[in-house]
Structure formats: C-alpha cells, structure tokens
Amino acid sequence: MTALLALLMLAATWMVWRRFNLVLYGDALSPLSLLFYFWIAPFLLSFSRLSELQAGIDSYALGIIVVSSLVLTTTCLVPAVLGAPRDFTNFTPLRIRPVRINPAGVLVFFGVTFVATYLAELHGRELPLVAYLLGGMDDSNLHTAGKDSRLQVIAFGIHSASIFIFYLALTAPRWTVRAFYLLLSLGVVALGVLRASKSDIFIPALAFGGLAYYHYRIGKRPLPRKLLLVMASTLLLVISITSIRLQGVGLADGYSGLIQFRYSDRFGPLASELLSIVYGYTALGFQNFSNYLVSHSEEFRLGTSLFRPVLSALMMGSEADAMGVPVERWNVVSDAANTGTFLTPLYIEGGVIFCIIGALLYGSLVNTVYYWFRSTGSAAWMFAYISLLFPWVWLFFTNAFSVLSIYVNLFYIAVLALMFMGTTGVRWVPVRLVRPGEDSAGLLGLLKDRGRRP
C-alpha cells in the first residue's frame, strides 16, 4: 500500500471517527476519541511503509490486531449505552458539586513523593540530560536508573499529587497562589527533563493538559492560545529527547537513519528526524508484534503482563522478569524501535486469548471510570480518569497497564480525595417567585450554607 493511499484512508477514518465521537460524547479527550489518535491512527499509518525495515504484517497478527481493536472500540461505547451525557450541559453549578481541597495535606504528600523520586532516581547519580549533552556516553538507557527501586511505590505517587497541585493552580483565587502551584507542577516536568525520560515528561504533561482542557471545557471557554503553544512545545520536547540521547552516545545519523526512514532526503534533516521519531515510536510497534508472532509459538507465562501487577504487589517482580521473553529475542526491526504495542506482552503471557482479554479489561476499566466522571460531575472521578490517560494513550507503545504504579496511583487519588477533598457545602433550593404584595420573608430563594463539609 502506498503512503498516499494510507494517508487518504487515515484521513477518511478520522472524519468518520471524529463525527461519531462528537455525537456520542462531544469530548476531544473521551476514550473513544483518544483510541483513534493513539491506536487506530498508528495502525493505519503503519501501512504507509515509511520505513525500509518493514516487511508487512502477517495475516494472523493482522487478525489479532483487528479483533483487539474491535474489542477496544466496543468498550468505548459502554458509557454512551449506560446513558452518559452527550455534552457538558450537566456540568453546571446546579449539578456539579463545587470542590474544596485542603492544600496542606496535598502539599505534604507532594513533598514526600518528590523527595522519594529524587532519592530513587537522581541521588548519587550523574544527571542523564547533562551526560547526554556533554556526549561520549555508551549507554542510551540512563533514564531507567532507579526505576526498580522500592522507593518507587511512593515515588510514582508524585503523578497523583501533581494532579491535585495543578488543579489548585487552575482554581486558586489569587494569582500569586496559582503561580506557586504552577511552579510546583512544572517541577515534576523538570524532573523528567533532567532524567531525559520521555514518559516522565509525557505523564505529567498529559495530565496537566487534560485538567486544563476540562477546566475550560466545563467552564465553556476556549483554551488560551498560550496554553496550546505550551502543550505543542512540550510535545516537541518529548520527541527531541530521543535525538538528545542518540547524539549523546555518538549516533550522528540520527533516528531517521536507524529506522531507514523513507523520503528523509525530501523533508530536510530536522523535519525528517521529528517525523521518523513519531513514525518509529507509533507505527513500527505493529511490525514488531507481527515479527514476534511469526518467530515464536504461543506459551503461557502467567504473571508477565496482564497479571504482572499481582506479582509486583507480592514483591515477585524478579520472578515475572525471569518468565518473560527478553526484548533481544523479540525479533524487532531495530534496537531503536523495539516496542511491540500493548499486544506483544499480552501475547507473550497467554497468546491470542490474553490479547483479547487484556483489551476487554483495560477498555472496560478506562470507560467505566470515564462514565462515572461524565455522569456524576465529580472532580474525584475526573482525577481518576486523568490518571488513566497515560496507559490508555500508550497502547501503541507498550502495556503500561501491566505496571503496578498505575493502580497505586488510583489508590492514592482515592485516599487524597477522601482525606483532603470536600465540597464547599453549597446547598441549592428551588426558587419560588414573589407575587406582588407578598411578604418576602416567606421566600424560599436560593440558600447557601457555606463553610461546612457535607
């Protein structure tokens, strides 16, 4: 299939999918909408064969991808079937409960997780970003240092804490207080930059972008242009981290040369590098999944992906690693493009059955949380959904749902919401108009009972 035909098919699918999502949810960040951009679009883009390393997707692998995609799409229809509102008109002062967050408790938790992150990943080590910028390194995986530390159970909670902190940055009454919370939020992104870790930049940036989107969407206001510019700049930063690491280890040809990106001479060096990174990290995972199926037989390795969080909770992560298949034996197209979407780890664990079960469970989890968010207008449910955006949009890359920290973060959000979040105590009572000559002392009116938790 030519690149032009693949792009035309992608554009046509986007038009239909976008319209369908608009009718059902009217939400650019609904699971259905995000599924297109981070799963369907990369899959369709893979048919453009923009890398010389692609040999085509095997028919059996293609069948698994199509069935899994249908399962994921079906789960995205569940909120609409259950009666989730089609727009945000239910998010009005009469329906959504005004939120009051105790900042002291959240700040303490944020400080604890920030320190734990530093001790686990940066203390006593050279900053990966600085090392890559200076050059001469022989390891492009410095960003993974400390990821296996036991402190990570606490450290990863920084993403839950930062959701609350950024929400305070959006809603605090005084600009000086908002600036303080914004500075703390940006500190989380700065940690990811110093570690030269794309995911550690992408996770908080995605959460902050989601919170900002819903803040303005519910308030029926357009996103500020400055905010859109910041989000675009952050995305470019995430993409650029790969080039920085490659240059740091002395690979002068860049990522486009490593994946043999077609047409690189037509776009120029900078554009080719950016486009090849996007293509390599999104589309080539489907080719790697196909390569694995062709070169390996189905076996059961329970605990390596779908059930990996269970083993991690039992402190048996090393046993799960021992049962898995190392990436070196996945038959990937290149060491620079060695991921296989969320399906490869699931297939390694239990074959095609686990691919379908995993798609069903993950899609059901995300869409159930989204349903409660849209139906209740609860900020706590919104925070829970925001925390699940990362594993949902990471489907094209790997199975982030297999990481225990995803579920630990949900637990942290529930605890923080129960301990430090309440409502302003606003109580709305039906209004009865006053007739001419009627004593206004009997007016029911609109009563507000401020300052107390329900």
N, C-alpha and C positions, 0 to 999 in steps of 0.2 A: 504494500500500500504506500503510495507516495505521501510525502509530507503535506502537500497541499490538500489532498483528499482527507487525510487525518484531521487537519485543522478545520476543514469545512464541516466534517462530521462532529467535531468538538464544538464548533460554534452553533450548529443546529441543535445539538443536545442541550447546550447551555440555555438557549432561548426557551425551549420547552420546559426544562427543569426549573428555570427561574420563574416562569409564569405559574407553574404548578405550586411552587413554594409560596409565591405571593398570595395565591388563592387560599391555601391551607393555613398559613401561619403569618404572612406579612412580616417576616423576620429574617434579616440577612444572616443572622447567626443561629438559626434553628439547626438542629441536627441534620435535617433534610438538605438544607442549603449547603452546609459545610461538607456533607458527604460528597456532593458533586465536585467541589473545588479540591478536596484532599483525597479523593479515592477514584471517582468516575473520570474526572479530567486527566489525572496522571495515567490511568489505564488506557484511555483513548489516545493520549499523547504518545504512549509507548509504540503505537502502530506507525508513527511517523518515521521510525528507524533513523533517528538523527545521530546515532552512534554506530560506528563501524563494528563495534563489538557485538551487536545484536544479531542473533541468528533466527529470531522468530519464536513465538510462544507455542509450545507443544499443545496439541489438541486437548489432552487430558488436563493439563494445567489450565488451559483456557476455560474448560468446563467448570472447574472448581472456582475460578475467579468469577465467572458469570453467576453461578449459583450463590456464592457468598455475597456477591453484590446485590442479588435479588433479595436475599435474607436481610441484609443491612437496610435496603430501601424499604422493605416491608415494615421493619421495626420503626422506621421514621414516620410511618403513617399512624402508628398507635396513638400519639397524642391527639390527632385530629379525630380518630374514631372514638376516643374517650370523651370528646367534647371540649378540647382545649380551644380557647377563643381564637378566632381568625385574625384578630387585630389586637391593638393595645388599648382599646377604649375602656376595658375593665380596669386598667391601671390609673384610676382617678383617686383623688383624696377620699372619696366615699367608699372605695373598695380596697385600696392598698393601705396597709397599716403603717403609719409613719414610724420610722426606726430611730431608736436612740441607742448608741453604742457607748459603753464605758471605755474611754480611751486608755485609762491607766492599766487595766488588765491586759488589753491587747498589746500595749507598748512593752509590757514586761515579757510577754510571750515572744514578741518580735525580737526583743533584745537577746533572749535566751537562744532562740533558733539562729540568730545572726552570729553569735559567738560560737555556737556549735558548728556552723558551716565553716567559719574561719579555721577553727581548730582541726576539723576533719580534712579540709581540702587545701588550705593555704599555709598553715603554721609550719615553720621549719622547711618550707619548700620555696624554690625559685618561682616567681610568677610566670606562668606559661606564656602570657601575652608578651612580656618583656623578653623572654627567652627566644620566642619565635621572631620578634622584631630584630633582635641582635643577630640572629642567624647562626648557622653552624650546628644546629641540633640534628640528632639522628633518630628522634622519636617524635612522631606526629600525634601521639596519644597522651600528652602530658595533662590534658584536661580531665582524664579519667582518674587521676591520682586522688585517693581518699574516698572514692565512691563506694568502696567496700567497708568503710569504717563503721563501727557500731554506733557512732555518733549520728549517722545518717538518719536514724529513726527520729531523732529530734531535729537534725539539721534541715531535712526536707520540709519540715513544718513551716519553714520561712515562707513558702509559697502560700500557705493558708493564711499566715499572719499578714503577708503583704496584700492579700485581697481586702482584708479589713482596713488596713492602713490606707490603701489607695481609695477605698470607698469614703473614708474620712477626708481624704484630700479633695474629693469631689463635692462633699456635702458640708464641710465645716463652715460656720457662718463668717469667720474673719479670714481675710486673705493671708495674713501672717501665719495663721494656724494651718491653712491649706498648703502654704509653701513649705512648712515644716514637714507635713505628712508626705508631700510630693518628694521632698529631698530624701526621706527615708525609703520611699518606694524606688526611687532611682538608684539608691544604694544597692538594692537587690540586683538590678540590671548590671550595675558596675561590677559586682562580684562575678557575674557570668562573663563579662568582657575580660576581666583580669585573668580568668581561668581559660580564656579562648575557647569557651564551650558554647556551641550553637544552642543546644537545648536549654542551658541555664540562662541564656538571654531570651530565648523564644518563649519559655514558660511564663515568666512574669510579664513580658511584653504582651503576650496573647491575653492574659488575664486582665491586664490594665486596659487594653483595647476593648475587650468585651464589656468591662464595667463602664467605661466611658460611653460606649455605644448604647447600652441600655439606659444609662443615666440621661442621655439626651433624647433617646427614642421614647422613653416613658414620659419625659417632660415635653414631648412634641416639639423639639428643637433640633435643627440640623447640627451635625458635628462641626465644630470650628475648623476652619481650613488649617490653622496652625497645628491642630491635633492630628489631622490627616497627614500633614507633612512630617510630623514626628514619627508617626506609625510607619510611613514609607521609608524614612531614614533608618529606622530600627530594622526593618526587613532587609535593607541593603547591608546593614552591619552584620546581620546573621549570615547572609550569603558570603560576605567578604571574609569572615573568619576562616573559611576553608582555604582561601587563597593565602592568607597570612600564615597558616600552618604549613602549607606546601612550600612557600618561599623560605620559611624558617628551617626546613630540612633540606633545602637546596634543590628543589624541583623547579627548574626555571621554565619548563614548558607549560606549567600551569595545569589546571584541571581539564581544560579542553583537550590537551594532548594526551592525558592519562586515559580518557574515555574515547579518544579518537572521534571527537565531535565533528560531524559533517558541516560543511559550509563555514568553518571557522575563519576562512580567509575572506569571506564576504562581509562579515559583521565588524571586523576590527578586533584588536586584542582585548580591549576592556569589555565590550558587549559580548564577545564570544565566551569570555571567562564567566561572566554572570549567567548567560543563557545555558552554558554547559553545566554549571553547578546546579541550576534549577532542574535541568533535564536529568542529570545523573542521579540526583537525590530523590527524584519523584518517579520517573518513568522506568529506569533501569532495574528497580526492585522487582518488577513483574517478570523481566527476563531472568533474573536470578532465581525467582521462585520456580520458573519453568525448568531452569537448568538443574535445580536440586531434584525435582520430581523425576527428571529423565535419568539422573545418575544415582538415585537412591531408592530403595524399596521401603514400603510402609512398615513401621515398627511402633510399638507402644513404649513410650518413655515418660510415664506419668510423673508430673512434677516439674517439667522443664519449661512450661509456658502457661497453659490455662490454670494449672494447679500450682504454679510456681509461688504465688503469694502465700499459699498454705505452708509450703516447706520453708519459706523465708520467715514466716511468723514463728515456726518451730526451731529457728536457728539452724536450718539444714540447707542453707543456700549452696554450700560446697558440694553436697550430695546431688543437688539439682544440676550444678555445673558439670559434674562428672558424668551424669547420664546423658547430657546433651551432645550435639554434634558440633564441634568447633567450626567457626566460620571458614577456616582454612580448608575444610572438606566440603564446603557448600557448592563448589564448582561455580563461583561467582565470575562475572565478566571481568572484574578488575578489583584490585585491593582498594582502589579509590572509589569504587561503587560496589560495596559488599553487603548491602542490606537486601532483604527479600520480602518486604511488606509484612504486615502482621500475620499473613498466612503461613509463611515459611516456619516460624517457631511452632505454630499450632500443628502443622503437618508433621514436623519432627516428633512432636509429642504423641500424636494419635492418628495421623493420616487425614484423609478427607473428612471423616466424621467429626474430628475435632475442629477442622476449619469451619464447618457449618455450625457446630455447637458454639464455638467461640464467637462467630459473627452474630448469632442469635442472642447470646448472653450479653455481649458488650453493647449491641444495639439496644437491647431491652433496658439495660441499666441507664444508659445516657438518656433515652427517650422517656423513661419513667420519671427521672429527676426533672427533665425539661417540662413534662406535663404538669408536675406539681408546682413548678415555678410559674408557668403561664396561668394555671388555674387559680392559685392562691394569692398571687401577688406578693409573696413572702420574700424578703431580702435574703433570709437564710437559705431558702431553696435556690435563689438566684446565685448565691455564693457557691453552693454545692454544684450547680450546673457549670459555673465558670471554672471550677477546679477540674471538671471532667473534659473541658475543651481540649486540653493538650493531648491526652491519649486518643481522643476521637479524631483530631486532625492529624495525628501521627500514624494513622493506619497505613498510609502509603510507604512508611519508612520501616517501622518495626512494631512489635506488640508491646506498647507501653502499658497496656492493661495487665501485663504479667508482672509488673513491678509493685511490690507491696506498698511503696510510698504513696501510690495513687489512692489506695484505700485508707491509709493512715491519714492522709490529708482530709479525706471526707470525715473521718473521725474527729480530727482537730477542728474542722469547721463546725461540726455539731456541738462540740464541747464549748468552743468560743461563743457560739450563738446562744447556748443555754446559760452560760455564765455571765456574758458581758453584753448581750443584746436584749433589748426590750422595746416596747412601744412607748410613744410619748403619752399614752393614756388619753388620747383624744376619743371622745365618745360622741357619735353623731346621732341626733334625734330628729325625727321628721318635723318639718316646718308646717305650721298652720298660719295662714294669713290672718291679719287682724281686720275685722269688719269695722266700718265707720261707727264710732261711738263705743266700741268695745274696750274694756279696760285691758291695757297691755300687760297688766300683772299676770294675767292668765295665759300669756303667750308661751307656747312650748318652745319655739325657736330652735336655735342651734346651740347646744350646750357643749362646752369644752371643759374637761376636767383634767387640768394639766399637772404635770409633776409627779404622777404616780404610775407605777407599773401595774398592769392588769393582774 
